[in-house]
Amino acid sequence: MVPAPAVKLWFVREVLPLEAALMRYLRSSYRNAGEAADLRQDIYAEVIASAQEQIPNTAKPFVFAIAHHIMVDRVRRERVVPMDTIADVEKLGLASESPPPDRIVIARDELRHLRAAIEQLPPRCREIVVMARIEGLPGREIATRLNLTDATVSYHLKKGMQLLVDVLYGSVPLSEAPE
């Protein structure tokens, strides 16, 4: 079993940089491109669960193999029993999809912690991290909006993400992190 901090660090450093390529792959490969964000979350959950057993040597083939398997599984499930053929969904006895209260409290606390860390980033890094990771804008669009080169956007995004990793999962307070 791999310690959770090591998995988190690996995920942020190795998997998150693949997000743009993963989203392009999901949008082009899955028949319902609107579900790409949901698929991404399922993929990330599976990637983390698998990495807790053993962190793979190379992240990209690992992530894309999981993405492929999850898409195939979804297509198979959708073919089994279409939901519109069931007259009364409540008769299925499905559990509520809302998370338990303790998970909600933990998630809110993690969001507050993340928000505080983002607010401490240098202004240009913060702006680019928010545009890329929260608003989901591609690097080229960010570069156009901010009148920067793609390389500059990439540099600030990488720097911002590294600072966040160091603050959130490391022992370096952002006030002591290098500019």
MARBA-3410 file (N, C-alpha, C, O; in Angstrom, 1 decimal):
179
0.8,-1.2,0.0,0.0,0.0,0.0,0.9,1.2,0.0,1.8,1.4,0.8 ~ 0.7,2.1,-0.9,1.4,3.3,-1.1,0.8,4.4,-0.2,-0.4,4.6,-0.1 ~ 1.6,5.1,0.6,1.1,6.2,1.5,0.3,7.3,0.7,0.7,7.6,-0.4 ~ -0.8,7.7,1.2,-1.7,8.7,0.6,-0.9,10.0,0.1,-1.1,10.4,-1.0 ~ 0.0,10.5,1.0,0.7,11.7,0.5,1.5,11.5,-0.8,1.6,12.3,-1.6
2.1,10.3,-0.8,2.9,10.0,-2.0,2.1,9.8,-3.3,2.4,10.3,-4.3 ~ 0.9,9.3,-3.1,-0.1,9.1,-4.2,-0.5,10.5,-4.7,-0.6,10.8,-5.9 ~ -0.9,11.4,-3.7,-1.3,12.7,-4.0,-0.2,13.5,-4.8,-0.5,14.2,-5.8 ~ 1.0,13.4,-4.3,2.1,14.1,-4.9,2.3,13.6,-6.3,2.4,14.4,-7.3 ~ 2.3,12.3,-6.5,2.4,11.7,-7.8,1.3,12.1,-8.8,1.6,12.5,-9.9
0.1,12.1,-8.3,-1.1,12.5,-9.1,-0.9,13.9,-9.6,-1.2,14.2,-10.7 ~ -0.6,14.8,-8.7,-0.5,16.2,-9.1,0.7,16.5,-10.0,0.5,17.3,-11.0 ~ 1.8,15.8,-9.8,3.0,16.0,-10.6,2.9,15.3,-12.0,3.4,15.8,-13.0 ~ 2.3,14.1,-12.0,2.4,13.3,-13.2,1.1,13.2,-14.0,1.1,13.1,-15.2 ~ -0.1,13.2,-13.2,-1.4,12.9,-13.9,-2.0,14.3,-14.3,-2.5,14.4,-15.5
-2.1,15.2,-13.4,-2.8,16.5,-13.8,-2.2,17.2,-15.0,-3.0,17.8,-15.8 ~ -0.9,17.1,-15.3,-0.4,17.7,-16.5,-1.0,17.1,-17.8,-0.9,17.7,-18.9 ~ -1.5,15.9,-17.7,-2.1,15.2,-18.8,-3.5,15.5,-19.1,-4.1,15.0,-20.0 ~ -4.1,16.4,-18.2,-5.5,16.7,-18.3,-6.0,17.2,-19.6,-7.0,16.7,-20.1 ~ -5.3,18.1,-20.2,-5.7,18.7,-21.5,-5.7,17.6,-22.6,-6.7,17.5,-23.3
-4.7,16.7,-22.6,-4.7,15.6,-23.6,-5.8,14.6,-23.3,-6.4,14.1,-24.2 ~ -6.0,14.3,-22.1,-7.0,13.4,-21.7,-8.4,13.9,-22.1,-9.2,13.1,-22.6 ~ -8.7,15.2,-21.9,-10.0,15.8,-22.2,-10.2,15.7,-23.8,-11.3,15.5,-24.2 ~ -9.1,16.0,-24.5,-9.2,15.9,-26.0,-9.5,14.5,-26.4,-10.4,14.3,-27.3 ~ -8.9,13.5,-25.8,-9.1,12.1,-26.1,-10.6,11.7,-25.8,-11.2,11.1,-26.6
-11.0,12.2,-24.6,-12.4,11.8,-24.2,-13.4,12.5,-25.1,-14.4,11.8,-25.5 ~ -13.2,13.7,-25.5,-14.2,14.4,-26.3,-14.2,13.8,-27.7,-15.3,13.8,-28.4 ~ -13.1,13.3,-28.2,-13.0,12.8,-29.5,-13.4,11.3,-29.6,-13.9,10.8,-30.6 ~ -13.2,10.6,-28.5,-13.4,9.1,-28.5,-14.8,8.7,-28.0,-15.3,7.7,-28.4 ~ -15.4,9.5,-27.1,-16.6,9.0,-26.5,-17.8,9.7,-27.2,-17.8,10.8,-27.6
-18.9,8.9,-27.4,-20.0,9.3,-28.3,-20.7,10.5,-27.7,-21.4,11.3,-28.4 ~ -20.7,10.7,-26.4,-21.3,11.9,-25.8,-20.2,12.8,-25.2,-19.8,12.6,-24.0 ~ -19.8,13.7,-26.0,-18.6,14.6,-25.6,-19.0,15.4,-24.4,-18.1,15.9,-23.6 ~ -20.3,15.7,-24.1,-20.7,16.4,-23.0,-20.5,15.7,-21.6,-20.5,16.4,-20.6 ~ -20.2,14.4,-21.7,-19.9,13.7,-20.5,-18.4,13.6,-20.2,-18.0,12.8,-19.3
-17.6,14.3,-20.9,-16.2,14.1,-20.8,-15.7,14.5,-19.4,-14.8,13.8,-18.8 ~ -16.3,15.5,-18.8,-15.9,15.9,-17.4,-16.2,14.8,-16.4,-15.4,14.5,-15.5 ~ -17.4,14.2,-16.6,-17.8,13.1,-15.7,-16.9,11.9,-15.8,-16.4,11.3,-14.9 ~ -16.5,11.6,-17.1,-15.6,10.5,-17.3,-14.3,10.8,-16.7,-13.6,9.9,-16.1 ~ -13.8,12.0,-16.8,-12.5,12.4,-16.3,-12.5,12.1,-14.8,-11.5,11.6,-14.3
-13.5,12.5,-14.1,-13.6,12.3,-12.6,-13.5,10.8,-12.3,-12.9,10.3,-11.4 ~ -14.3,10.0,-13.1,-14.2,8.5,-12.9,-12.8,8.0,-13.1,-12.4,7.1,-12.4 ~ -12.2,8.5,-14.2,-10.9,8.0,-14.5,-9.9,8.4,-13.4,-9.1,7.6,-12.9 ~ -10.0,9.6,-12.9,-9.1,10.1,-11.8,-9.3,9.2,-10.5,-8.4,8.8,-9.9 ~ -10.6,8.9,-10.2,-10.8,8.1,-9.1,-10.2,6.7,-9.2,-9.6,6.2,-8.3
-10.3,6.1,-10.4,-9.7,4.8,-10.7,-8.2,4.9,-10.7,-7.5,4.0,-10.1 ~ -7.6,5.9,-11.2,-6.2,6.1,-11.3,-5.6,6.2,-9.8,-4.6,5.5,-9.5 ~ -6.3,7.0,-9.0,-5.8,7.1,-7.6,-6.0,5.8,-6.9,-5.1,5.4,-6.1 ~ -7.1,5.1,-7.0,-7.3,3.8,-6.4,-6.2,2.8,-6.8,-5.7,2.1,-6.0 ~ -5.9,2.8,-8.1,-4.9,1.8,-8.6,-3.5,2.2,-8.1,-2.7,1.4,-7.7
-3.2,3.5,-8.0,-1.9,4.0,-7.6,-1.7,3.8,-6.1,-0.5,3.7,-5.7 ~ -2.8,3.6,-5.4,-2.6,3.3,-3.9,-2.0,1.9,-3.7,-1.4,1.7,-2.7 ~ -2.2,1.1,-4.7,-1.6,-0.3,-4.6,-0.2,-0.2,-5.1,0.7,-0.7,-4.4 ~ 0.0,0.5,-6.2,1.4,0.6,-6.7,1.4,1.8,-7.7,0.6,1.8,-8.7 ~ 2.3,2.7,-7.6,2.4,3.8,-8.5,3.1,3.3,-9.7,4.2,2.8,-9.7
2.5,3.6,-10.9,3.1,3.1,-12.1,4.4,3.9,-12.5,4.6,5.0,-12.1 ~ 5.2,3.3,-13.3,6.5,3.9,-13.7,6.2,5.1,-14.7,6.8,6.1,-14.6 ~ 5.2,4.9,-15.6,4.9,5.9,-16.6,3.4,6.2,-16.4,2.6,5.3,-16.5 ~ 3.1,7.5,-16.2,1.7,7.8,-16.0,0.8,7.9,-17.2,-0.3,7.4,-17.2 ~ 1.3,8.4,-18.3,0.5,8.6,-19.5,-0.2,7.3,-20.0,-1.4,7.3,-20.2
0.6,6.2,-20.3,-0.1,5.0,-20.8,-1.1,4.4,-19.8,-2.1,3.9,-20.1 ~ -0.7,4.6,-18.5,-1.5,4.1,-17.4,-2.9,4.8,-17.4,-3.9,4.2,-17.3 ~ -2.8,6.1,-17.4,-4.1,6.9,-17.4,-4.9,6.7,-18.6,-6.2,6.5,-18.5 ~ -4.3,6.6,-19.8,-5.1,6.4,-21.0,-5.7,5.0,-21.1,-6.7,4.8,-21.7 ~ -5.0,4.0,-20.6,-5.5,2.7,-20.5,-6.8,2.6,-19.6,-7.8,2.0,-20.0
-6.7,3.3,-18.5,-7.8,3.3,-17.6,-9.0,4.1,-18.3,-10.1,3.7,-18.1 ~ -8.7,5.2,-19.0,-9.7,5.9,-19.7,-10.4,5.0,-20.7,-11.6,5.1,-20.8 ~ -9.6,4.3,-21.4,-10.2,3.4,-22.4,-11.1,2.4,-21.8,-12.3,2.1,-22.3 ~ -10.7,1.7,-20.7,-11.5,0.7,-20.0,-12.8,1.3,-19.5,-13.8,0.7,-19.6 ~ -12.7,2.5,-18.9,-13.9,3.1,-18.3,-14.9,3.5,-19.4,-16.1,3.3,-19.2
-14.4,4.0,-20.6,-15.3,4.3,-21.7,-16.0,3.0,-22.2,-17.2,3.0,-22.4 ~ -15.2,1.9,-22.3,-15.8,0.7,-22.8,-16.9,0.2,-21.8,-17.9,-0.3,-22.2 ~ -16.5,0.2,-20.5,-17.5,-0.2,-19.5,-18.8,0.6,-19.5,-19.9,0.1,-19.4 ~ -18.6,1.9,-19.7,-19.8,2.8,-19.8,-20.7,2.4,-21.0,-21.9,2.3,-20.9 ~ -20.1,2.2,-22.1,-20.9,1.8,-23.3,-21.6,0.5,-23.0,-22.7,0.3,-23.4
-20.9,-0.5,-22.4,-21.5,-1.8,-22.1,-22.7,-1.6,-21.2,-23.8,-2.2,-21.4 ~ -22.5,-0.8,-20.1,-23.6,-0.6,-19.2,-24.8,0.1,-19.8,-25.9,-0.3,-19.5 ~ -24.5,1.0,-20.7,-25.6,1.7,-21.3,-26.4,0.8,-22.2,-27.6,1.0,-22.5 ~ -25.8,-0.2,-22.8,-26.5,-1.1,-23.7,-27.3,-2.2,-22.9,-28.3,-2.7,-23.4 ~ -27.0,-2.4,-21.7,-27.6,-3.5,-20.9,-29.1,-3.1,-20.6,-30.0,-3.8,-21.1
-29.4,-2.1,-19.9,-30.8,-1.7,-19.6,-30.9,-0.2,-19.7,-30.5,0.5,-18.8 ~ -31.5,0.3,-20.8,-31.7,1.7,-20.9,-32.6,2.2,-19.8,-33.7,1.5,-19.6 ~ -32.3,3.3,-19.2,-33.1,3.8,-18.1,-34.5,4.2,-18.5,-35.4,4.1,-17.7 ~ -34.7,4.6,-19.7,-36.1,5.0,-20.1,-37.0,3.8,-20.3,-38.2,4.0,-20.5 ~ -36.5,2.6,-20.2,-37.4,1.4,-20.3,-38.0,1.0,-18.9,-38.9,0.2,-18.8
-37.4,1.6,-17.8,-37.9,1.4,-16.5,-39.0,2.4,-16.2,-38.7,3.6,-16.2 ~ -40.2,1.9,-15.9,-41.3,2.8,-15.6,-41.1,3.7,-14.4,-41.3,4.9,-14.4 ~ -40.7,3.0,-13.3,-40.6,3.7,-12.0,-39.2,3.5,-11.4,-38.9,2.4,-10.8 ~ -38.4,4.5,-11.5,-37.0,4.3,-11.1,-36.9,4.1,-9.6,-36.0,3.4,-9.1 ~ -37.8,4.6,-8.8,-37.8,4.4,-7.3,-38.0,3.0,-6.9,-37.6,2.6,-5.9
-38.6,2.2,-7.8,-38.8,0.8,-7.5,-37.5,0.0,-7.5,-37.4,-1.1,-7.0 ~ -36.4,0.6,-8.1,-35.1,0.0,-8.2,-34.4,0.0,-6.8,-33.6,-0.9,-6.5 ~ -34.9,0.9,-5.9,-34.2,0.9,-4.6,-32.8,1.4,-4.6,-32.0,1.0,-3.8 ~ -32.5,2.3,-5.5,-31.2,2.9,-5.6,-30.9,3.8,-4.4,-31.7,4.5,-3.9 ~ -29.6,3.7,-4.0,-29.2,4.6,-2.8,-29.2,6.0,-3.3,-29.0,6.3,-4.5
-29.3,6.9,-2.3,-29.2,8.3,-2.6,-27.8,8.7,-3.1,-26.8,8.1,-2.7 ~ -27.8,9.5,-4.1,-26.5,9.9,-4.7,-25.8,11.0,-3.9,-24.7,11.4,-4.2 ~ -26.5,11.6,-2.9,-25.9,12.7,-2.2,-24.9,12.1,-1.2,-25.1,11.1,-0.6 ~ -23.7,12.8,-1.1,-22.7,12.3,-0.2,-23.1,12.4,1.3,-23.9,13.3,1.6 ~ -22.6,11.6,2.2,-22.9,11.7,3.6,-22.4,13.1,4.2,-21.5,13.7,3.6
-23.0,13.6,5.2,-22.7,14.9,5.8,-21.2,15.0,6.1,-20.6,16.1,5.9 ~ -20.5,14.0,6.6,-19.1,14.1,7.0,-18.3,14.4,5.8,-17.3,15.1,5.8 ~ -18.6,13.7,4.6,-17.9,14.0,3.4,-18.1,15.4,2.9,-17.1,16.0,2.4 ~ -19.2,15.9,3.1,-19.5,17.3,2.7,-18.6,18.3,3.5,-18.1,19.2,3.0 ~ -18.6,18.1,4.8,-17.8,18.9,5.7,-16.3,18.8,5.3,-15.6,19.8,5.2
-15.8,17.6,5.1,-14.4,17.4,4.7,-14.1,18.1,3.4,-13.1,18.8,3.2 ~ -15.0,18.0,2.4,-14.8,18.6,1.1,-14.8,20.1,1.2,-14.0,20.8,0.5 ~ -15.7,20.7,2.0,-15.7,22.1,2.2,-14.4,22.6,2.8,-13.9,23.7,2.4 ~ -13.9,21.9,3.8,-12.7,22.2,4.4,-11.5,22.2,3.4,-10.7,23.1,3.4 ~ -11.5,21.2,2.6,-10.4,21.0,1.6,-10.5,22.2,0.6,-9.5,22.7,0.2
-11.7,22.6,0.2,-11.9,23.7,-0.7,-11.4,25.0,-0.1,-10.8,25.8,-0.8 ~ -11.7,25.2,1.2,-11.2,26.4,1.9,-9.7,26.5,1.9,-9.1,27.5,1.7 ~ -9.1,25.3,2.2,-7.7,25.2,2.2,-7.1,25.5,0.8,-6.1,26.2,0.7 ~ -7.6,24.9,-0.2,-7.2,25.1,-1.6,-7.3,26.6,-2.0,-6.4,27.2,-2.5 ~ -8.5,27.2,-1.7,-8.7,28.6,-2.0,-7.7,29.5,-1.3,-7.2,30.4,-1.9
-7.4,29.2,-0.1,-6.4,30.0,0.7,-5.0,29.9,0.0,-4.3,30.8,-0.1 ~ -4.7,28.7,-0.4,-3.4,28.4,-1.1,-3.3,29.1,-2.4,-2.3,29.7,-2.8 ~ -4.4,29.1,-3.2,-4.5,29.8,-4.5,-4.3,31.3,-4.3,-3.6,31.9,-5.1 ~ -4.9,31.8,-3.3,-4.9,33.3,-3.0,-3.5,33.7,-2.7,-3.1,34.9,-2.9 ~ -2.6,32.8,-2.2,-1.3,33.2,-1.9,-0.3,33.1,-3.0,0.9,33.5,-2.9
-0.7,32.5,-4.2,0.2,32.4,-5.3,0.5,33.8,-5.9,-0.2,34.8,-5.7 ~ 1.7,33.9,-6.5,2.0,35.2,-7.2,0.9,35.5,-8.2,0.3,34.6,-8.8 ~ 0.6,36.8,-8.4,-0.6,37.2,-9.2,-0.7,36.5,-10.6,-1.8,36.0,-10.9 ~ 0.4,36.5,-11.4,0.3,35.9,-12.7,0.0,34.4,-12.6,-0.8,33.9,-13.4 ~ 0.7,33.7,-11.7,0.5,32.3,-11.6,-0.9,32.0,-11.2,-1.6,31.1,-11.7
-1.4,32.8,-10.2,-2.8,32.6,-9.7,-3.8,32.8,-10.9,-4.7,32.0,-11.0 ~ -3.6,33.8,-11.6,-4.5,34.1,-12.7,-4.6,33.0,-13.7,-5.6,32.5,-14.2 ~ -3.4,32.4,-14.1,-3.3,31.4,-15.1,-3.8,30.0,-14.5,-4.5,29.3,-15.2 ~ -3.5,29.8,-13.3,-3.9,28.5,-12.6,-5.5,28.5,-12.6,-6.1,27.5,-12.9 ~ -6.1,29.6,-12.2,-7.5,29.7,-12.1,-8.1,29.5,-13.5,-9.1,28.8,-13.6
-7.6,30.2,-14.5,-8.1,30.1,-15.8,-8.0,28.7,-16.4,-8.9,28.1,-17.0 ~ -6.9,28.0,-16.1,-6.6,26.7,-16.7,-7.3,25.6,-15.9,-8.0,24.7,-16.5 ~ -7.2,25.6,-14.6,-7.7,24.5,-13.8,-9.1,24.6,-13.2,-9.8,23.6,-13.0 ~ -9.5,25.9,-13.1,-10.9,26.1,-12.5,-11.9,26.4,-13.6,-12.9,25.8,-13.7 ~ -11.5,27.3,-14.5,-12.3,27.6,-15.6,-12.2,26.6,-16.8,-13.1,26.6,-17.7
-11.1,25.8,-16.8,-11.0,24.8,-17.9,-10.6,25.3,-19.2,-10.8,24.7,-20.2 ~ -10.0,26.5,-19.3,-9.6,27.1,-20.6,-8.3,26.4,-21.1,-7.4,26.2,-20.3 ~ -8.2,26.2,-22.4,-6.9,25.7,-22.9,-5.8,26.8,-22.9,-6.1,28.0,-22.9 ~ -4.6,26.3,-22.9,-3.4,27.2,-22.8,-3.4,28.3,-23.9,-3.1,29.4,-23.6 ~ -3.7,27.9,-25.1,-3.7,28.8,-26.2,-4.7,30.0,-26.0,-4.4,31.1,-26.3
-5.9,29.6,-25.5,-6.9,30.7,-25.2,-6.4,31.6,-24.1,-6.7,32.8,-24.1 ~ -5.8,31.0,-23.1,-5.3,31.9,-22.0,-4.2,32.8,-22.5,-4.2,34.0,-22.2 ~ -3.3,32.3,-23.4,-2.3,33.1,-24.0,-2.9,34.3,-24.8,-2.4,35.4,-24.7 ~ -3.9,34.0,-25.5,-4.6,35.0,-26.3,-5.2,36.1,-25.4,-5.0,37.3,-25.7 ~ -6.0,35.6,-24.4,-6.6,36.6,-23.5,-5.7,37.5,-22.8,-6.0,38.6,-22.6
-4.5,36.9,-22.4,-3.6,37.7,-21.6,-2.5,38.3,-22.4,-1.6,38.9,-21.8 ~ -2.5,38.1,-23.7,-1.5,38.6,-24.6,-0.1,38.1,-24.2,0.9,38.9,-24.1 ~ 0.0,36.8,-24.0,1.2,36.1,-23.6,1.5,35.0,-24.7,0.7,34.6,-25.5 ~ 2.8,34.5,-24.6,3.1,33.4,-25.5,2.6,32.1,-24.8,2.4,32.1,-23.6 ~ 2.4,31.0,-25.6,2.0,29.8,-25.0,3.1,29.3,-24.0,2.7,28.7,-23.0
4.3,29.5,-24.3,5.4,29.1,-23.4,5.3,29.8,-22.1,5.6,29.2,-21.0 ~ 5.0,31.1,-22.1,4.9,31.8,-20.9,3.7,31.3,-20.0,3.8,31.1,-18.8 ~ 2.6,31.0,-20.7,1.4,30.5,-20.0,1.8,29.1,-19.4,1.5,28.8,-18.2 ~ 2.5,28.3,-20.1,2.9,27.0,-19.7,3.8,27.1,-18.5,3.7,26.3,-17.5 ~ 4.7,28.0,-18.5,5.7,28.2,-17.4,5.0,28.6,-16.2,5.2,28.1,-15.1
4.1,29.6,-16.3,3.4,30.1,-15.1,2.4,29.0,-14.5,2.2,28.9,-13.3 ~ 1.8,28.3,-15.4,0.9,27.2,-14.9,1.7,26.1,-14.2,1.3,25.7,-13.1 ~ 2.8,25.7,-14.8,3.6,24.7,-14.1,4.2,25.2,-12.8,4.1,24.5,-11.8 ~ 4.6,26.5,-12.8,5.2,27.1,-11.5,4.1,27.2,-10.5,4.3,26.9,-9.3 ~ 2.9,27.6,-10.9,1.8,27.7,-9.9,1.4,26.4,-9.4,1.1,26.3,-8.2
1.3,25.4,-10.2,0.9,24.1,-9.8,2.0,23.5,-8.8,1.6,22.9,-7.8 ~ 3.2,23.7,-9.1,4.3,23.2,-8.2,4.2,23.9,-6.9,4.4,23.3,-5.8 ~ 4.0,25.2,-6.9,3.8,25.9,-5.6,2.7,25.4,-4.8,2.7,25.2,-3.6 ~ 1.5,25.1,-5.5,0.4,24.6,-4.8,0.7,23.2,-4.2,0.3,22.9,-3.1 ~ 1.4,22.4,-5.0,1.7,21.1,-4.5,2.6,21.2,-3.2,2.4,20.5,-2.2
3.6,22.1,-3.3,4.5,22.3,-2.2,3.8,22.7,-1.0,4.0,22.3,0.2 ~ 2.8,23.6,-1.2,2.1,24.2,0.0,1.1,23.2,0.5,1.0,23.0,1.7 ~ 0.3,22.5,-0.4,-0.8,21.6,0.1,-0.2,20.3,0.6,-0.8,19.7,1.5 ~ 0.8,19.8,-0.1,1.3,18.4,0.3,2.7,18.4,0.8,3.2,17.3,1.2 ~ 3.4,19.5,0.8,4.7,19.5,1.3,4.8,20.2,2.6,3.8,20.4,3.3
6.0,20.6,2.9,6.2,21.3,4.2,6.6,22.7,4.0,7.1,23.4,5.0 ~ 6.5,23.3,2.8,6.9,24.6,2.5,5.7,25.6,2.6,4.8,25.5,1.7 ~ 5.7,26.5,3.5,4.6,27.5,3.5,4.9,28.4,2.3,6.0,28.7,1.9 ~ 3.8,28.9,1.6,3.9,29.7,0.4,4.7,30.9,0.7,5.4,31.4,-0.2 ~ 4.6,31.5,1.9,5.4,32.7,2.2,6.9,32.5,2.1,7.7,33.4,1.9
7.3,31.2,2.2,8.7,30.9,2.1,9.1,30.3,0.7,10.3,30.1,0.5 ~ 8.1,30.1,-0.1,8.4,29.5,-1.4,9.1,30.5,-2.3,8.8,31.7,-2.2 ~ 9.9,30.0,-3.3,10.6,30.9,-4.2,9.7,31.5,-5.1,8.7,30.9,-5.6 ~ 9.9,32.8,-5.5,9.0,33.5,-6.4,9.3,33.0,-7.8,8.7,33.5,-8.7
END
